[in-house]
Amino acid sequence: MVRDLSAVTQCFTGSLEPAAFHVGGPQEEALARLEWLVEQRGRCGLVVGAEGMGKSHLLAVAARRFAGLGAEVAVLSLGGLPAGEWLELLLDRLPLDGRSRAEPLRAWQKLENRLRENALMERTTVLVFDDLDRGPADAVEGIARLTAAVEPRFARLVVVATATPQGTLLVPEAIRQRATVRIELDAWGEAEVAGFLAQATSRAGLAAGLFSSAAVETLTRFAGGVPRVVCRLASLAVVAAAGDGIDTIDAATIERAWRELAPDTAAWTRADAAADAAGAAPSRVPQVRVVRRLWG
């Protein structure tokens, strides 16, 4: 029986910590291609995935691997940044010494100087930008300039960025054309979901086999293989199991959690109902809220 609900928070927190990252098939392929990009010093890589597909978590893990390859890495999330601040924030993430930071130079010149220093030391600089499609216009223009630059000081620069499929339309053509690799993050299949659940429950000290095979299949189908939704629904199913005093989460528990925690199941479209009856994923993924009855 699941009693320690704090373990659920630890288990399915959605943390960007590397220990919480599950390397499923799509993630393994993405990391391998990004490592190849850095090793070959391609100028730009673009990671494309819908909301909830784990792009930010992937970048956090990729940044550690880039550092392991000897690169100097700076990671900056562009979502919600006001105009005019991205370059200073990027410099804050680079290991400049006090003298370099205090120099009365424009921020762009400081960045170019750092890139030149690294190039002279034959060290690759990897600049990682999350949510490129949500960044301010000046940041997107500056990143496009970085990817298109051909001067020697940019010779060992690699730019990695993320965007949603719809957001790629907002990414400048200069960046898309310079992308040596474009990685499409696919949804998890049943095997990836099973692997994630096994890793997460083990990390939190929960019992092995907590989710039955039927529960894994049902969870994968209802969540559409979207990692963020898998995490949320799994967490709520564990809470439901704790409230019911059961030792194994079955398909019925997953289905009940999904239907009772949907904000307005009555508003599901007929297409959703038909897809569910046919064993397919619903066409949309509703958000969830806690229902008191699950704790009874």
C-alpha positions in Angstrom: 0.0 0.0 0.0 1.3 3.5 -0.8 1.3 5.5 2.4 4.0 8.1 2.0 2.5 10.6 -0.4 5.6 12.9 -0.1 7.4 10.1 -2.1 4.9 10.8 -4.9 6.0 14.4 -5.1 9.6 13.3 -5.1 8.8 10.6 -7.7 6.9 12.7 -10.2 8.0 16.2 -9.5 9.0 17.1 -13.1 12.3 18.4 -11.8 15.1 19.3 -14.3 17.6 17.4 -12.1 19.5 14.9 -14.3 18.7 12.1 -11.8 15.0 12.6 -12.7 15.6 12.4 -16.4 14.4 9.2 -18.2 16.3 8.4 -21.3 13.6 6.9 -23.5 14.1 6.1 -27.2 13.4 9.7 -28.4 15.6 11.2 -25.7 18.5 8.8 -26.4 18.4 9.6 -30.1 18.2 13.3 -29.4 21.2 13.3 -27.0 23.3 11.3 -29.4 22.6 13.7 -32.2 23.4 16.7 -30.1 26.7 15.2 -28.9 27.5 14.5 -32.6 26.7 18.2 -33.4 29.2 19.4 -30.7 31.9 16.9 -31.6 31.7 17.9 -35.3 31.3 21.6 -34.4 28.2 22.1 -36.5 27.0 25.6 -36.1 23.4 25.0 -35.0 21.0 22.4 -33.8 17.2 22.8 -33.4 15.1 20.6 -31.1 11.4 20.7 -31.9 8.7 19.3 -29.7 5.2 20.1 -28.5 4.6 21.5 -25.0 5.2 18.9 -22.4 7.6 16.8 -24.5 10.5 17.5 -22.2 12.6 19.9 -24.2 13.9 21.8 -21.2 14.8 18.7 -19.3 16.6 17.3 -22.4 18.7 20.5 -22.6 19.6 20.4 -18.9 21.0 16.9 -19.4 22.6 17.7 -22.8 24.4 20.7 -21.3 26.1 18.4 -18.8 27.2 16.1 -21.6 28.5 19.0 -23.6 30.6 20.0 -20.6 31.9 16.5 -20.4 33.1 16.8 -24.0 35.2 19.8 -22.9 33.0 22.5 -24.1 32.1 25.8 -22.3 28.3 25.8 -22.0 25.8 28.5 -21.2 22.0 27.8 -21.0 19.4 30.6 -21.3 15.6 30.2 -21.3 14.1 32.9 -23.5 10.5 32.4 -22.7 9.0 35.6 -21.1 12.3 37.6 -21.2 11.8 41.3 -21.7 13.5 42.9 -24.7 17.0 44.1 -24.2 18.1 41.7 -21.4 19.1 38.5 -23.1 22.7 39.3 -23.9 23.6 40.4 -20.3 21.9 37.3 -18.9 23.8 35.2 -21.3 27.1 36.8 -20.2 26.2 36.1 -16.6 26.1 32.4 -17.5 29.6 32.5 -19.0 32.6 32.1 -16.7 34.1 35.6 -17.3 36.6 36.9 -14.8 36.1 40.0 -12.9 38.3 42.1 -15.2 36.5 41.0 -18.3 33.1 41.8 -16.7 34.2 45.2 -15.7 35.6 46.3 -19.1 33.7 49.3 -20.5 32.7 47.4 -23.6 29.3 46.7 -25.2 27.8 43.3 -24.2 28.1 42.0 -27.7 31.8 42.8 -27.8 32.3 41.0 -24.5 30.6 38.0 -26.0 32.8 38.1 -29.1 35.9 38.4 -27.0 35.0 35.3 -25.0 34.3 33.4 -28.2 37.6 34.5 -29.6 39.4 33.4 -26.4 37.8 30.0 -26.5 38.6 29.6 -30.2 42.3 30.4 -29.6 42.3 27.8 -26.9 40.6 25.3 -29.3 37.7 25.1 -26.9 34.1 24.8 -28.2 31.5 27.2 -26.9 28.0 25.9 -26.8 25.2 28.4 -26.3 21.9 26.8 -25.5 18.6 28.7 -25.9 15.4 27.2 -24.6 12.0 28.4 -26.1 13.6 30.3 -29.0 10.1 30.8 -30.5 9.0 32.6 -27.3 12.0 34.9 -27.1 12.0 38.7 -27.6 12.7 39.9 -31.1 16.1 41.3 -30.3 17.2 38.0 -28.8 16.0 36.0 -31.9 17.8 38.5 -34.2 21.0 38.2 -32.2 21.0 34.4 -32.2 20.4 34.5 -35.9 23.4 36.7 -36.2 25.5 34.2 -34.2 24.5 31.3 -36.3 25.2 33.1 -39.6 28.6 34.6 -38.5 31.6 33.3 -40.4 34.5 35.2 -38.8 37.3 33.1 -37.2 36.2 34.1 -33.7 32.9 32.2 -34.3 34.7 29.1 -35.6 34.1 27.0 -32.5 30.7 28.2 -31.6 27.7 25.9 -31.5 24.1 27.1 -31.0 21.4 24.8 -29.7 17.8 26.0 -29.5 14.3 24.6 -28.9 10.9 25.5 -30.3 7.5 24.0 -30.7 6.3 22.7 -34.1 4.1 25.8 -34.5 6.8 28.1 -33.2 9.3 27.0 -35.8 7.4 29.3 -38.2 8.6 32.2 -36.0 12.3 31.1 -36.2 14.2 33.1 -38.7 15.1 31.4 -42.0 18.8 32.0 -41.3 18.6 29.8 -38.2 16.6 27.0 -39.9 19.0 27.0 -42.8 22.1 26.8 -40.6 20.7 24.0 -38.5 23.0 21.0 -39.1 20.6 18.8 -37.2 16.9 19.2 -36.6 15.6 16.9 -33.9 11.9 16.1 -33.6 11.0 14.8 -30.1 8.4 12.0 -30.5 5.9 11.0 -27.8 6.8 8.1 -25.5 5.6 4.6 -26.4 4.4 2.1 -23.9 8.0 0.8 -23.4 9.3 4.3 -22.5 6.4 4.9 -20.1 7.0 1.6 -18.4 10.7 2.5 -18.1 10.0 5.9 -16.7 7.6 4.5 -14.1 10.0 1.9 -13.0 12.8 4.4 -12.7 10.7 7.0 -10.8 9.1 4.6 -8.4 12.5 3.0 -7.6 14.1 6.4 -7.0 11.3 7.3 -4.5 11.6 3.9 -2.8 8.1 2.8 -3.9 7.4 -0.9 -4.6 8.5 -2.4 -7.9 5.6 -3.4 -10.1 3.4 -0.7 -8.5 1.8 -0.1 -12.0 0.4 -3.2 -13.7 1.1 -3.8 -17.4 -2.6 -2.9 -18.2 -2.2 0.3 -16.2 0.9 1.2 -18.2 -0.9 0.7 -21.4 -3.9 2.7 -20.3 -1.7 5.5 -19.0 0.2 5.7 -22.2 -3.0 5.9 -24.2 -4.7 8.5 -22.1 -1.6 10.7 -21.8 -0.8 10.4 -25.5 2.8 9.6 -24.6 3.4 13.2 -23.6 6.0 13.0 -20.7 4.6 15.9 -18.7 1.1 14.4 -18.8 2.4 10.9 -18.1 4.1 12.3 -15.0 1.0 14.1 -13.8 -1.4 11.3 -14.4 0.9 8.7 -12.8 1.2 11.0 -9.7 -2.5 11.3 -9.3 -3.1 7.6 -9.8 -0.7 6.9 -7.0 -2.6 9.3 -4.8 -5.8 7.5 -5.7 -4.3 4.2 -4.9 -3.2 5.5 -1.5 -6.7 6.7 -0.8 -8.2 3.4 -1.8 -5.6 1.4 0.2 -4.6 -0.8 -2.8 -1.1 -2.2 -3.5 -1.2 -2.3 -7.3 -2.4 0.4 -9.7 -4.5 -1.2 -12.4 -6.1 0.1 -15.6 -9.3 1.0 -13.7 -7.4 3.2 -11.3 -5.8 5.0 -14.2 -9.1 5.4 -16.0 -10.9 6.6 -12.9 -8.2 9.1 -12.2 -8.3 10.4 -15.8 -12.0 10.7 -16.0 -12.7 12.0 -12.5 -9.8 14.5 -12.6 -10.6 16.0 -16.0 -12.0 19.4 -15.4 -15.1 18.9 -17.6 -15.4 15.4 -18.9 -18.9 16.2 -20.0 -17.4 18.6 -22.5 -15.4 15.9 -24.2 -16.2 15.8 -27.9 -17.8 12.9 -29.6 -14.5 12.4 -31.4 -12.7 12.0 -28.1 -15.3 9.4 -26.9 -15.0 7.5 -30.1 -11.2 7.5 -30.0 -11.3 6.3 -26.4 -13.7 3.5 -27.3 -11.5 2.4 -30.2 -8.4 2.3 -27.9 -6.8 5.4 -29.2 -5.6 8.5 -27.3 -8.1 11.3 -26.8 -7.6 14.1 -29.3 -6.8 16.6 -26.5 -5.2 16.3 -23.1 -7.3 18.0 -20.4 -5.7 19.5 -17.4 -6.4 17.8 -14.0 -7.6 18.9 -10.6 -8.0 17.0 -7.4 -11.4 15.5 -6.6 -12.2 15.0 -2.9 -13.6 11.5 -3.5 -10.2 10.2 -4.4 -9.1 10.7 -0.8 -12.0 8.8 0.8 
